[in-house]
Amino acid sequence: GHSLNSIFEVTKSMEFQNLDDKSRVKPDVLKRGIWYYIELVFGTAHDDYDYHQTNQILPIELKKYCKKVTCFPEMVNYSDYVNIPFGLAA
């Protein structure tokens, strides 16, 4: 399996070049929200981060996708990839 560090390094290096105009969320804010959400999924919470902000910037569809990719990668299929919320697909 992948270590948490390797998962977080991938998230850290992501570039949202195809971020659609509807999102109106800055890529660095979105990346940070995904990062903290994934840490929370793995049981790591930070006292200095406002998780309410994460709830505002990450729609439930994106949270479901992130959780599936991080917790159940063997279940991710092509349909999941082409339906990534926010136009994040390459």
PyMOL commands that place a pseudoatom at each C-alpha (Angstrom):
pseudoatom trace, name=CA, resn=GLY, resi=1, chain=A, elem=C, hetatm=0, pos=[0.000, 0.000, 0.000]
pseudoatom trace, name=CA, resn=HIS, resi=2, chain=A, elem=C, hetatm=0, pos=[0.888, 3.617, -0.307]
pseudoatom trace, name=CA, resn=SER, resi=3, chain=A, elem=C, hetatm=0, pos=[2.095, 5.494, 2.706]
pseudoatom trace, name=CA, resn=LEU, resi=4, chain=A, elem=C, hetatm=0, pos=[0.266, 8.646, 3.773]
pseudoatom trace, name=CA, resn=ASN, resi=5, chain=A, elem=C, hetatm=0, pos=[3.330, 10.675, 2.845]
pseudoatom trace, name=CA, resn=SER, resi=6, chain=A, elem=C, hetatm=0, pos=[3.280, 9.444, -0.750]
pseudoatom trace, name=CA, resn=ILE, resi=7, chain=A, elem=C, hetatm=0, pos=[-0.441, 10.218, -1.058]
pseudoatom trace, name=CA, resn=PHE, resi=8, chain=A, elem=C, hetatm=0, pos=[0.078, 13.707, 0.329]
pseudoatom trace, name=CA, resn=GLU, resi=9, chain=A, elem=C, hetatm=0, pos=[3.052, 14.336, -1.951]
pseudoatom trace, name=CA, resn=VAL, resi=10, chain=A, elem=C, hetatm=0, pos=[0.906, 13.512, -4.975]
pseudoatom trace, name=CA, resn=THR, resi=11, chain=A, elem=C, hetatm=0, pos=[-1.795, 15.896, -3.734]
pseudoatom trace, name=CA, resn=LYS, resi=12, chain=A, elem=C, hetatm=0, pos=[0.789, 18.585, -3.081]
pseudoatom trace, name=CA, resn=SER, resi=13, chain=A, elem=C, hetatm=0, pos=[2.174, 18.332, -6.608]
pseudoatom trace, name=CA, resn=MET, resi=14, chain=A, elem=C, hetatm=0, pos=[-1.210, 18.400, -8.365]
pseudoatom trace, name=CA, resn=GLU, resi=15, chain=A, elem=C, hetatm=0, pos=[-1.827, 21.141, -10.870]
pseudoatom trace, name=CA, resn=PHE, resi=16, chain=A, elem=C, hetatm=0, pos=[-5.367, 22.096, -11.744]
pseudoatom trace, name=CA, resn=GLN, resi=17, chain=A, elem=C, hetatm=0, pos=[-4.724, 23.368, -15.257]
pseudoatom trace, name=CA, resn=ASN, resi=18, chain=A, elem=C, hetatm=0, pos=[-8.208, 22.409, -16.434]
pseudoatom trace, name=CA, resn=LEU, resi=19, chain=A, elem=C, hetatm=0, pos=[-10.124, 23.878, -13.511]
pseudoatom trace, name=CA, resn=ASP, resi=20, chain=A, elem=C, hetatm=0, pos=[-13.419, 25.016, -15.002]
pseudoatom trace, name=CA, resn=ASP, resi=21, chain=A, elem=C, hetatm=0, pos=[-14.718, 28.558, -14.656]
pseudoatom trace, name=CA, resn=LYS, resi=22, chain=A, elem=C, hetatm=0, pos=[-17.758, 27.475, -12.618]
pseudoatom trace, name=CA, resn=SER, resi=23, chain=A, elem=C, hetatm=0, pos=[-15.694, 26.548, -9.572]
pseudoatom trace, name=CA, resn=ARG, resi=24, chain=A, elem=C, hetatm=0, pos=[-14.513, 30.093, -8.732]
pseudoatom trace, name=CA, resn=VAL, resi=25, chain=A, elem=C, hetatm=0, pos=[-12.157, 28.543, -6.205]
pseudoatom trace, name=CA, resn=LYS, resi=26, chain=A, elem=C, hetatm=0, pos=[-8.475, 29.378, -6.422]
pseudoatom trace, name=CA, resn=PRO, resi=27, chain=A, elem=C, hetatm=0, pos=[-6.446, 26.255, -7.224]
pseudoatom trace, name=CA, resn=ASP, resi=28, chain=A, elem=C, hetatm=0, pos=[-4.272, 26.605, -4.111]
pseudoatom trace, name=CA, resn=VAL, resi=29, chain=A, elem=C, hetatm=0, pos=[-7.374, 26.888, -1.894]
pseudoatom trace, name=CA, resn=LEU, resi=30, chain=A, elem=C, hetatm=0, pos=[-8.931, 23.853, -3.576]
pseudoatom trace, name=CA, resn=LYS, resi=31, chain=A, elem=C, hetatm=0, pos=[-5.705, 21.874, -3.249]
pseudoatom trace, name=CA, resn=ARG, resi=32, chain=A, elem=C, hetatm=0, pos=[-5.418, 22.750, 0.443]
pseudoatom trace, name=CA, resn=GLY, resi=33, chain=A, elem=C, hetatm=0, pos=[-9.071, 21.780, 1.003]
pseudoatom trace, name=CA, resn=ILE, resi=34, chain=A, elem=C, hetatm=0, pos=[-8.530, 18.397, -0.657]
pseudoatom trace, name=CA, resn=TRP, resi=35, chain=A, elem=C, hetatm=0, pos=[-5.332, 17.886, 1.321]
pseudoatom trace, name=CA, resn=TYR, resi=36, chain=A, elem=C, hetatm=0, pos=[-6.986, 18.564, 4.690]
pseudoatom trace, name=CA, resn=TYR, resi=37, chain=A, elem=C, hetatm=0, pos=[-10.078, 16.530, 3.760]
pseudoatom trace, name=CA, resn=ILE, resi=38, chain=A, elem=C, hetatm=0, pos=[-7.944, 13.484, 2.901]
pseudoatom trace, name=CA, resn=GLU, resi=39, chain=A, elem=C, hetatm=0, pos=[-6.001, 13.871, 6.140]
pseudoatom trace, name=CA, resn=LEU, resi=40, chain=A, elem=C, hetatm=0, pos=[-9.313, 13.979, 7.998]
pseudoatom trace, name=CA, resn=VAL, resi=41, chain=A, elem=C, hetatm=0, pos=[-10.460, 10.795, 6.207]
pseudoatom trace, name=CA, resn=PHE, resi=42, chain=A, elem=C, hetatm=0, pos=[-7.315, 9.104, 7.566]
pseudoatom trace, name=CA, resn=GLY, resi=43, chain=A, elem=C, hetatm=0, pos=[-8.007, 10.397, 11.083]
pseudoatom trace, name=CA, resn=THR, resi=44, chain=A, elem=C, hetatm=0, pos=[-5.645, 13.360, 11.199]
pseudoatom trace, name=CA, resn=ALA, resi=45, chain=A, elem=C, hetatm=0, pos=[-7.198, 16.703, 12.154]
pseudoatom trace, name=CA, resn=HIS, resi=46, chain=A, elem=C, hetatm=0, pos=[-5.456, 20.037, 12.651]
pseudoatom trace, name=CA, resn=ASP, resi=47, chain=A, elem=C, hetatm=0, pos=[-6.536, 22.500, 15.325]
pseudoatom trace, name=CA, resn=ASP, resi=48, chain=A, elem=C, hetatm=0, pos=[-5.360, 25.421, 13.209]
pseudoatom trace, name=CA, resn=TYR, resi=49, chain=A, elem=C, hetatm=0, pos=[-7.433, 24.594, 10.101]
pseudoatom trace, name=CA, resn=ASP, resi=50, chain=A, elem=C, hetatm=0, pos=[-11.036, 25.724, 9.638]
pseudoatom trace, name=CA, resn=TYR, resi=51, chain=A, elem=C, hetatm=0, pos=[-12.816, 22.597, 8.387]
pseudoatom trace, name=CA, resn=HIS, resi=52, chain=A, elem=C, hetatm=0, pos=[-15.939, 24.668, 7.823]
pseudoatom trace, name=CA, resn=GLN, resi=53, chain=A, elem=C, hetatm=0, pos=[-14.024, 26.226, 4.910]
pseudoatom trace, name=CA, resn=THR, resi=54, chain=A, elem=C, hetatm=0, pos=[-13.450, 22.756, 3.468]
pseudoatom trace, name=CA, resn=ASN, resi=55, chain=A, elem=C, hetatm=0, pos=[-17.180, 22.107, 3.590]
pseudoatom trace, name=CA, resn=GLN, resi=56, chain=A, elem=C, hetatm=0, pos=[-17.762, 25.315, 1.649]
pseudoatom trace, name=CA, resn=ILE, resi=57, chain=A, elem=C, hetatm=0, pos=[-15.225, 24.682, -1.130]
pseudoatom trace, name=CA, resn=LEU, resi=58, chain=A, elem=C, hetatm=0, pos=[-15.564, 20.915, -1.622]
pseudoatom trace, name=CA, resn=PRO, resi=59, chain=A, elem=C, hetatm=0, pos=[-18.950, 19.749, -2.860]
pseudoatom trace, name=CA, resn=ILE, resi=60, chain=A, elem=C, hetatm=0, pos=[-20.139, 16.368, -1.651]
pseudoatom trace, name=CA, resn=GLU, resi=61, chain=A, elem=C, hetatm=0, pos=[-19.466, 14.798, -5.068]
pseudoatom trace, name=CA, resn=LEU, resi=62, chain=A, elem=C, hetatm=0, pos=[-15.815, 15.805, -4.882]
pseudoatom trace, name=CA, resn=LYS, resi=63, chain=A, elem=C, hetatm=0, pos=[-15.531, 14.530, -1.306]
pseudoatom trace, name=CA, resn=LYS, resi=64, chain=A, elem=C, hetatm=0, pos=[-16.993, 11.179, -2.353]
pseudoatom trace, name=CA, resn=TYR, resi=65, chain=A, elem=C, hetatm=0, pos=[-14.502, 10.945, -5.222]
pseudoatom trace, name=CA, resn=CYS, resi=66, chain=A, elem=C, hetatm=0, pos=[-11.538, 11.848, -2.985]
pseudoatom trace, name=CA, resn=LYS, resi=67, chain=A, elem=C, hetatm=0, pos=[-12.594, 9.297, -0.384]
pseudoatom trace, name=CA, resn=LYS, resi=68, chain=A, elem=C, hetatm=0, pos=[-13.033, 6.560, -2.984]
pseudoatom trace, name=CA, resn=VAL, resi=69, chain=A, elem=C, hetatm=0, pos=[-9.649, 7.259, -4.563]
pseudoatom trace, name=CA, resn=THR, resi=70, chain=A, elem=C, hetatm=0, pos=[-7.823, 7.337, -1.231]
pseudoatom trace, name=CA, resn=CYS, resi=71, chain=A, elem=C, hetatm=0, pos=[-9.635, 4.559, 0.637]
pseudoatom trace, name=CA, resn=PHE, resi=72, chain=A, elem=C, hetatm=0, pos=[-10.756, 2.220, -2.138]
pseudoatom trace, name=CA, resn=PRO, resi=73, chain=A, elem=C, hetatm=0, pos=[-8.466, 2.815, -5.145]
pseudoatom trace, name=CA, resn=GLU, resi=74, chain=A, elem=C, hetatm=0, pos=[-9.143, -0.686, -6.465]
pseudoatom trace, name=CA, resn=MET, resi=75, chain=A, elem=C, hetatm=0, pos=[-12.800, 0.304, -6.925]
pseudoatom trace, name=CA, resn=VAL, resi=76, chain=A, elem=C, hetatm=0, pos=[-12.116, 3.405, -9.035]
pseudoatom trace, name=CA, resn=ASN, resi=77, chain=A, elem=C, hetatm=0, pos=[-13.161, 2.903, -12.641]
pseudoatom trace, name=CA, resn=TYR, resi=78, chain=A, elem=C, hetatm=0, pos=[-13.157, 4.834, -15.888]
pseudoatom trace, name=CA, resn=SER, resi=79, chain=A, elem=C, hetatm=0, pos=[-16.585, 6.306, -15.169]
pseudoatom trace, name=CA, resn=ASP, resi=80, chain=A, elem=C, hetatm=0, pos=[-15.270, 7.785, -11.914]
pseudoatom trace, name=CA, resn=TYR, resi=81, chain=A, elem=C, hetatm=0, pos=[-12.374, 9.351, -13.790]
pseudoatom trace, name=CA, resn=VAL, resi=82, chain=A, elem=C, hetatm=0, pos=[-14.409, 10.958, -16.574]
pseudoatom trace, name=CA, resn=ASN, resi=83, chain=A, elem=C, hetatm=0, pos=[-16.958, 12.272, -14.071]
pseudoatom trace, name=CA, resn=ILE, resi=84, chain=A, elem=C, hetatm=0, pos=[-14.481, 13.977, -11.750]
pseudoatom trace, name=CA, resn=PRO, resi=85, chain=A, elem=C, hetatm=0, pos=[-16.231, 17.024, -10.314]
pseudoatom trace, name=CA, resn=PHE, resi=86, chain=A, elem=C, hetatm=0, pos=[-15.049, 20.556, -11.098]
pseudoatom trace, name=CA, resn=GLY, resi=87, chain=A, elem=C, hetatm=0, pos=[-13.534, 19.651, -14.453]
pseudoatom trace, name=CA, resn=LEU, resi=88, chain=A, elem=C, hetatm=0, pos=[-10.340, 18.368, -12.839]
pseudoatom trace, name=CA, resn=ALA, resi=89, chain=A, elem=C, hetatm=0, pos=[-9.785, 15.615, -15.397]
pseudoatom trace, name=CA, resn=ALA, resi=90, chain=A, elem=C, hetatm=0, pos=[-6.687, 15.930, -17.546]
for i in range(1, 90): cmd.bond("trace and resi %d" % i, "trace and resi %d" % (i + 1))
show_as sticks, trace
zoom trace
